[in-house]
């Protein structure tokens, strides 16, 4: 029982000297643990299994993923009836722990280690040698305390005998952090960058002052384009769109129409383009701008095309246009000329009501005088009934 007494004494001293502590050690913090162990010994040892030992450890959290821990294990084992003598075991070693979900209440870990094991049978000379171990464990924060419940399984191999001996150790106990803690003068956890997210949960430390952050302490990216709101010069980018370092959609030919919407990529430098990215040549056509029969009233669906024309003219503020109306050859020529003028005026008025200055537009009706298709067919007549924006100045 001498070894168990030593471990218990060390644990009591550690509890007495530890001041303010936290359940899970943070990166840069130390911790100690004390656990009782159920030992499932190799049958070749000739001793009984049971809760007959313990483990005491001192560790250090290297970073969010790894701890390094020095440990002392001890056991006082009774010999099997008719078997070998009682044994005192004392082991020292060092583990590397891989920690998962450190900042959460339940934190599992894996560990591997090496060390030294001394076995002292009653009435016999002690035996010693190297040992190797590996296994898994977990930590569970105990609510409203500075203590975590710790459980661990260790598979241990020692080289004391010519044929290696294998043991399973199942341990349960407590773990307490110590040392430098990230708290302010009031005992509250620090928020070093002042973003409202405590350091232990802040995945983006060092956020500049005044930047809005999410629950993980990272700068907000409302449109999900990979550029934080603080740096995003083009907020509300559509999901999945490719953006530059400013959060703006790419425009490969620099024509002012983003690649996603550009129907004419690789436009020549400096040319004027419509909102689809296509070069504006002699006129801006308005396909789909139709009128009710023998009327200057717009038919359904015309306004979406006219809205595109508004956007194109706003994109190119130096352009002035003639709003030119045309008809097919049905009816009298004088009537058709007047009808085409009224229809052109309707289009001009719509553009003006949506922000295009009146002095950028003139109106003319050409009637049936400038057909672009055969007036003897229904399809040809439909093409001839049109209003276009003829470029006067650029």
TILO-895368 format. One line per 3 residues: number of its first residue (from 1); for each residue x, y, z of C-alpha. Coordinates in steps of 0.1 Angstrom, whole numbers, always signed. Layout:
REM residues N
NUM> X/Y/Z; ...
***
This chain:
REM residues 394
1> +0/+0/+0; +30/+23/+1; +27/+34/-35
4> -11/+42/-31; -3/+63/+0; +22/+83/-20
7> -2/+90/-49; -30/+100/-25; -6/+124/-7
10> +4/+140/-40; -32/+145/-50; -41/+162/-17
13> -12/+186/-20; -22/+194/-56; -58/+203/-45
16> -45/+225/-17; -21/+246/-39; -45/+250/-68
19> -63/+283/-69; -89/+294/-94; -93/+267/-121
22> -115/+257/-150; -129/+223/-160; -112/+221/-194
25> -77/+233/-198; -73/+259/-225; -43/+261/-248
28> -14/+273/-227; -29/+260/-194; -17/+232/-172
31> -39/+207/-154; -37/+178/-130; -58/+147/-127
34> -63/+119/-101; -81/+87/-109; -88/+53/-94
37> -82/+23/-116; -97/-11/-122; -68/-33/-134
40> -74/-63/-156; -39/-79/-154; -22/-103/-177
43> -29/-138/-163; +8/-145/-163; +13/-121/-134
46> -7/-144/-111; -25/-115/-93; -62/-107/-89
49> -81/-82/-111; -99/-53/-93; -100/-17/-83
52> -65/-18/-68; -46/+12/-82; -47/+47/-94
55> -31/+73/-116; -20/+108/-110; -10/+131/-139
58> +2/+166/-147; -5/+179/-182; -2/+209/-205
61> -25/+219/-233; -2/+226/-263; -29/+239/-286
64> -66/+231/-294; -57/+196/-307; -30/+182/-284
67> -20/+178/-247; +12/+164/-233; +9/+147/-199
70> +33/+132/-174; +17/+105/-153; +24/+84/-122
73> +5/+51/-118; +5/+28/-89; -12/-4/-78
76> -12/-28/-49; -22/-62/-62; -31/-94/-43
79> -17/-127/-55; -41/-154/-67; -49/-182/-43
82> -22/-207/-46; -5/-184/-71; +22/-158/-69
85> +29/-132/-42; +13/-98/-37; +28/-71/-59
88> +34/-34/-57; +34/-16/-91; +48/+18/-98
91> +49/+33/-133; +59/+67/-146; +55/+78/-182
94> +45/+105/-207; +15/+106/-230; +6/+126/-261
97> -32/+132/-262; -52/+141/-293; -82/+161/-280
100> -115/+165/-298; -141/+193/-292; -120/+208/-264
103> -143/+238/-258; -175/+216/-255; -189/+200/-224
106> -180/+165/-235; -145/+162/-249; -131/+128/-260
109> -94/+121/-266; -70/+95/-278; -36/+89/-262
112> -3/+71/-268; +27/+70/-244; +59/+54/-232
115> +73/+50/-197; +90/+29/-171; +73/+2/-148
118> +87/-12/-116; +72/-43/-100; +80/-53/-64
121> +67/-88/-54; +64/-94/-17; +96/-110/-4
124> +113/-108/-38; +136/-86/-57; +119/-58/-77
127> +117/-61/-115; +116/-31/-139; +115/-23/-176
130> +100/-2/-203; +63/+1/-210; +42/+13/-239
133> +5/+22/-239; -24/+36/-259; -61/+41/-255
136> -89/+65/-253; -107/+87/-227; -132/+115/-222
139> -138/+146/-201; -172/+158/-190; -175/+193/-174
142> -193/+191/-141; -218/+220/-140; -210/+251/-120
145> -176/+237/-108; -140/+240/-118; -138/+202/-121
148> -142/+178/-150; -150/+141/-147; -124/+120/-165
151> -126/+85/-177; -99/+65/-195; -90/+31/-209
154> -53/+23/-212; -38/-8/-229; -4/-13/-215
157> +25/-35/-227; +57/-39/-206; +90/-56/-215
160> +99/-68/-180; +95/-105/-190; +110/-121/-220
163> +75/-124/-234; +57/-91/-232; +29/-87/-207
166> -4/-70/-215; -27/-52/-191; -60/-32/-194
169> -65/-3/-170; -99/+14/-167; -97/+46/-147
172> -122/+72/-135; -116/+103/-116; -113/+141/-117
175> -93/+167/-137; -87/+203/-128; -69/+230/-148
178> -44/+254/-132; -20/+281/-140; -27/+312/-162
181> -64/+315/-168; -81/+337/-194; -102/+358/-171
184> -105/+394/-162; -104/+410/-128; -140/+400/-121
187> -133/+363/-129; -151/+365/-163; -136/+348/-193
190> -117/+372/-216; -128/+384/-250; -94/+397/-262
193> -106/+412/-294; -137/+427/-279; -161/+412/-305
196> -185/+398/-280; -174/+361/-283; -153/+347/-255
199> -118/+336/-263; -125/+299/-257; -152/+299/-285
202> -136/+325/-308; -124/+307/-339; -112/+340/-354
205> -92/+358/-327; -79/+393/-335; -110/+405/-353
208> -107/+443/-359; -126/+466/-337; -162/+473/-348
211> -165/+444/-372; -197/+424/-368; -191/+387/-361
214> -211/+355/-359; -214/+331/-330; -179/+317/-337
217> -163/+352/-335; -156/+353/-373; -165/+384/-394
220> -200/+382/-408; -203/+372/-444; -240/+378/-450
223> -240/+367/-487; -218/+337/-482; -193/+347/-509
226> -162/+342/-487; -156/+379/-482; -165/+394/-449
229> -191/+421/-447; -165/+447/-435; -145/+442/-468
232> -174/+434/-491; -179/+462/-516; -207/+442/-533
235> -231/+429/-506; -259/+405/-515; -240/+386/-542
238> -261/+357/-554; -252/+323/-538; -225/+304/-557
241> -213/+334/-578; -176/+338/-583; -162/+370/-567
244> -130/+389/-565; -112/+400/-533; -137/+428/-528
247> -167/+405/-529; -178/+417/-563; -188/+393/-591
250> -162/+387/-618; -163/+408/-651; -137/+392/-673
253> -140/+417/-702; -145/+447/-680; -177/+458/-698
256> -197/+465/-666; -217/+433/-670; -207/+405/-647
259> -197/+372/-662; -228/+354/-648; -251/+376/-669
262> -228/+384/-698; -242/+369/-730; -214/+383/-751
265> -181/+377/-731; -149/+390/-745; -164/+423/-757
268> -137/+447/-771; -123/+472/-747; -142/+505/-745
271> -173/+495/-766; -207/+504/-753; -228/+473/-743
274> -263/+467/-732; -272/+450/-699; -266/+416/-714
277> -230/+426/-722; -235/+427/-760; -222/+456/-781
280> -247/+484/-789; -244/+491/-826; -269/+510/-847
283> -300/+504/-826; -313/+489/-795; -340/+464/-804
286> -370/+458/-782; -382/+422/-790; -414/+414/-772
289> -426/+450/-771; -460/+446/-787; -493/+465/-787
292> -530/+457/-787; -545/+456/-822; -548/+490/-838
295> -538/+506/-805; -509/+523/-788; -516/+504/-756
298> -488/+480/-746; -495/+443/-746; -488/+420/-717
301> -451/+412/-712; -438/+444/-729; -427/+461/-696
304> -400/+436/-688; -382/+443/-721; -387/+481/-717
307> -371/+478/-682; -341/+462/-698; -339/+492/-721
310> -341/+516/-692; -312/+498/-675; -291/+498/-708
313> -297/+536/-712; -288/+543/-676; -256/+522/-680
316> -247/+543/-711; -257/+579/-701; -241/+596/-731
319> -263/+578/-756; -293/+597/-772; -318/+578/-792
322> -346/+581/-817; -376/+561/-806; -387/+547/-840
325> -421/+531/-846; -429/+508/-875; -460/+489/-887
328> -469/+462/-912; -486/+471/-945; -522/+463/-934
331> -544/+494/-936; -538/+528/-951; -503/+542/-952
334> -513/+575/-935; -531/+557/-907; -501/+534/-902
337> -477/+563/-899; -498/+579/-872; -502/+546/-854
340> -464/+540/-854; -459/+575/-840; -483/+570/-812
343> -467/+536/-803; -432/+552/-803; -446/+579/-781
346> -459/+553/-756; -424/+537/-754; -408/+571/-750
349> -432/+580/-722; -425/+547/-704; -388/+552/-706
352> -391/+588/-693; -413/+577/-664; -386/+553/-653
355> -358/+579/-651; -345/+585/-687; -342/+622/-694
358> -366/+635/-721; -338/+654/-739; -321/+621/-746
361> -350/+608/-767; -369/+619/-799; -399/+602/-815
364> -406/+593/-851; -432/+571/-867; -421/+554/-900
367> -454/+535/-906; -450/+507/-932; -421/+524/-951
370> -392/+504/-937; -401/+467/-936; -375/+442/-925
373> -395/+411/-935; -421/+399/-961; -454/+416/-955
376> -472/+389/-973; -468/+364/-944; -480/+365/-909
379> -445/+359/-895; -431/+387/-917; -458/+412/-906
382> -451/+404/-869; -415/+413/-875; -424/+446/-892
385> -446/+457/-863; -418/+470/-840; -404/+499/-820
388> -366/+503/-818; -342/+528/-802; -320/+541/-830
391> -287/+555/-818; -283/+592/-826; -253/+600/-804
394> -230/+579/-782
***
